[in-house]
Amino acid sequence: MAKKELTADQRKDLLDTLKGRFEKNMNRHESVDWNLIQEKLEAAPDKLWSLFQMEETGGEPDVVTLEPQDGFHVFYDCSPETPKGRRSLCYDREAWEARKKFKPENTAMDMAVEMGIEMISEDEYRSLHQFGEFDRKTSTWVLTPENIRSHGGAIFCDYRYGQVFTYHNGADSYYASRGFRGKLKV
């Protein structure tokens, strides 16, 4: 398990990066004050570590206001394509264990837990598209309802032809262009 602490330089660089992205994309979080976000982050080193993981794997996290969060602010992966450092993953551990050969290095669900973040839902994925076009060339595993997962399947989404599409696949499948997007409440 990786050490869940950042150096002073890593913290500073991350906060600078997050602030720059926040200021550049105000349409994602109108009426939100960066100083409040930074104050919350500085008081929660574990959240900063998780955001560092999101950033290091290519997620480009930013605060996105999809709905009122009862005092929370939520960072979502806002990279144009599914994060590069989180691709070629099957859906979950059960699917990984079911593969007889050519197992991927990890699973989307396990990696999210290791990073201290949550995978996004289909509804969140659709809502995220009010702020831009995501996954025009890639696809994203999303939280799969138990009634689908119990049959061995999992769902993923992408954006093609000006439209969000939801598909299904075996949960044990993995592709170089499919990863997952996460979120983190602070």
Backbone torsions as a table, in degrees:
resi	resn	phi	psi	omega
1	MET	NA	134.4	-179.5
2	ALA	-69.1	148.4	175.4
3	LYS	-65.9	128.1	-173.8
4	LYS	-95.5	47.1	176.5
5	GLU	-133.5	145.8	176.7
6	LEU	-106.1	149.9	172.8
7	THR	-73.2	166.9	178.0
8	ALA	-59.8	-40.9	179.1
9	ASP	-65.7	-41.4	178.5
10	GLN	-62.4	-43.3	178.4
11	ARG	-60.2	-49.0	-178.5
12	LYS	-61.1	-48.6	-179.6
13	ASP	-60.8	-42.8	179.9
14	LEU	-64.2	-47.9	179.8
15	LEU	-61.6	-39.3	177.1
16	ASP	-62.7	-44.7	179.5
17	THR	-62.3	-47.5	-179.1
18	LEU	-63.3	-42.0	179.1
19	LYS	-63.4	-44.1	178.6
20	GLY	-60.2	-44.0	179.1
21	ARG	-66.6	-40.6	178.5
22	PHE	-58.0	-49.2	-177.8
23	GLU	-68.2	-31.1	-179.3
24	LYS	-75.3	-22.0	-173.3
25	ASN	-126.1	52.3	-176.7
26	MET	-61.7	-22.7	178.8
27	ASN	-63.6	-19.4	-180.0
28	ARG	-80.5	-16.0	-172.5
29	HIS	-155.4	54.3	179.5
30	GLU	-55.7	142.6	177.4
31	SER	68.7	15.3	176.1
32	VAL	-102.2	135.2	-177.8
33	ASP	-95.9	119.5	-179.4
34	TRP	-57.2	-37.3	-177.9
35	ASN	-58.8	-37.5	176.6
36	LEU	-65.5	-43.1	178.7
37	ILE	-61.7	-47.7	-178.4
38	GLN	-62.3	-40.0	178.2
39	GLU	-60.0	-44.9	178.2
40	LYS	-62.7	-42.3	-178.7
41	LEU	-66.3	-42.1	-179.7
42	GLU	-65.4	-24.8	178.4
43	ALA	-87.7	-3.2	-176.3
44	ALA	-134.8	78.9	-177.8
45	PRO	-56.6	-31.2	178.7
46	ASP	-66.0	-35.4	177.6
47	LYS	-69.9	-40.5	176.8
48	LEU	-61.7	-41.6	178.4
49	TRP	-60.8	-43.5	179.2
50	SER	-64.0	-42.5	177.2
51	LEU	-63.4	-36.5	176.1
52	PHE	-61.3	-41.8	177.8
53	GLN	-63.4	-42.2	177.8
54	MET	-60.5	-44.4	-178.8
55	GLU	-67.7	-45.2	-177.3
56	GLU	-64.5	-28.0	179.3
57	THR	-91.7	4.8	173.5
58	GLY	93.3	18.3	-175.5
59	GLY	-79.3	-20.3	-177.2
60	GLU	49.5	58.5	-177.0
61	PRO	-63.4	144.2	176.6
62	ASP	-149.6	154.0	175.5
63	VAL	-69.8	128.0	178.7
64	VAL	-129.3	127.8	179.2
65	THR	-99.6	99.2	178.0
66	LEU	-92.8	-34.3	179.5
67	GLU	-162.2	163.5	178.3
68	PRO	-57.2	136.3	-174.9
69	GLN	-115.9	23.2	176.4
70	ASP	50.9	53.5	177.4
71	GLY	88.1	-6.8	177.9
72	PHE	-96.8	154.7	167.5
73	HIS	-118.2	144.2	-174.5
74	VAL	-119.8	126.6	172.2
75	PHE	-90.6	132.4	174.2
76	TYR	-119.9	152.2	170.8
77	ASP	-67.0	123.4	-177.9
78	CYS	-119.1	19.8	177.2
79	SER	-64.3	145.1	-178.5
80	PRO	-56.5	-40.2	177.0
81	GLU	-115.1	163.1	-179.8
82	THR	-54.5	139.6	-173.1
83	PRO	-52.9	127.6	-175.7
84	LYS	-58.7	-36.8	-178.2
85	GLY	-79.2	6.3	-179.0
86	ARG	-132.4	38.2	179.7
87	ARG	-111.5	172.6	-180.0
88	SER	60.1	46.3	179.8
89	LEU	-123.4	137.1	170.1
90	CYS	-78.4	176.5	-169.0
91	TYR	-69.2	-54.9	-174.8
92	ASP	-145.6	177.3	-176.4
93	ARG	-62.0	-41.1	178.9
94	GLU	-58.0	-43.9	178.9
95	ALA	-66.9	-40.8	179.0
96	TRP	-60.7	-45.1	-179.2
97	GLU	-67.7	-28.0	-179.5
98	ALA	-74.4	-20.4	179.2
99	ARG	-68.2	131.2	179.7
100	LYS	-81.4	-34.7	179.4
101	LYS	-151.4	168.1	-179.0
102	PHE	55.9	48.2	178.6
103	LYS	-70.7	139.5	174.5
104	PRO	-70.6	168.4	-178.6
105	GLU	-66.2	-28.9	-174.1
106	ASN	-157.5	-178.9	176.2
107	THR	-120.3	157.9	179.2
108	ALA	-62.9	-46.4	-177.9
109	MET	-64.8	-43.3	180.0
110	ASP	-64.6	-43.0	-178.4
111	MET	-64.3	-39.2	177.2
112	ALA	-60.1	-45.2	179.1
113	VAL	-62.7	-45.1	179.0
114	GLU	-58.8	-34.7	-179.1
115	MET	-83.1	-11.8	-178.5
116	GLY	77.9	26.7	179.7
117	ILE	-123.6	174.8	176.8
118	GLU	-114.4	146.7	170.8
119	MET	-72.6	150.9	179.8
120	ILE	-86.2	158.5	179.0
121	SER	-88.4	169.8	176.0
122	GLU	-60.6	-43.0	179.7
123	ASP	-62.8	-42.0	178.5
124	GLU	-65.0	-39.5	178.4
125	TYR	-60.3	-46.8	179.4
126	ARG	-62.7	-43.0	-179.4
127	SER	-65.2	-34.9	179.7
128	LEU	-58.2	-28.5	-177.1
129	HIS	-72.3	-6.4	172.7
130	GLN	-71.9	-12.7	-179.3
131	PHE	-106.9	4.8	179.1
132	GLY	157.0	-179.7	178.0
133	GLU	-104.2	118.1	-178.3
134	PHE	-118.7	145.6	176.5
135	ASP	61.7	51.2	175.4
136	ARG	-77.0	-18.9	178.8
137	LYS	-125.0	-11.1	-176.8
138	THR	-122.0	-177.4	176.0
139	SER	-140.5	163.3	-172.1
140	THR	-131.1	122.6	169.0
141	TRP	-61.1	139.0	174.2
142	VAL	-125.8	161.7	179.4
143	LEU	-52.2	129.7	-174.9
144	THR	-104.7	130.1	176.6
145	PRO	-59.7	145.3	-177.3
146	GLU	-57.7	-34.4	-179.0
147	ASN	-65.8	-24.2	174.8
148	ILE	-87.0	-45.1	-177.3
149	ARG	-62.8	-34.0	-178.8
150	SER	-65.9	-16.8	177.3
151	HIS	-98.4	7.9	177.4
152	GLY	93.9	0.0	-177.1
153	GLY	-99.6	170.3	173.8
154	ALA	-151.0	159.3	-178.0
155	ILE	-113.9	153.1	177.0
156	PHE	-143.7	162.1	-177.0
157	CYS	-130.6	158.8	169.8
158	ASP	-154.6	179.1	-177.0
159	TYR	-126.0	114.1	178.8
160	ARG	-138.7	147.6	174.0
161	TYR	55.7	33.8	179.5
162	GLY	72.6	21.9	-172.7
163	GLN	-142.8	142.0	170.6
164	VAL	-83.1	130.7	176.8
165	PHE	-116.4	144.3	173.4
166	THR	-116.2	133.9	-178.5
167	TYR	-129.7	175.0	174.8
168	HIS	-126.4	158.2	177.2
169	ASN	-158.1	165.3	171.1
170	GLY	-63.0	137.5	-178.1
171	ALA	-62.7	-19.6	-179.7
172	ASP	-86.4	-2.8	179.7
173	SER	-76.9	154.9	173.9
174	TYR	-154.1	147.1	-176.0
175	TYR	-139.7	152.1	-179.6
176	ALA	-63.5	-21.2	-177.9
177	SER	-103.7	5.8	178.9
178	ARG	-116.3	129.6	177.2
179	GLY	-138.1	-143.7	175.6
180	PHE	-147.9	153.0	174.2
181	ARG	-107.2	145.8	-178.9
182	GLY	-123.7	176.6	176.2
183	LYS	-142.5	157.3	179.7
184	LEU	-144.0	124.1	176.0
185	LYS	-88.7	134.0	175.8
186	VAL	-127.0	NA	NA
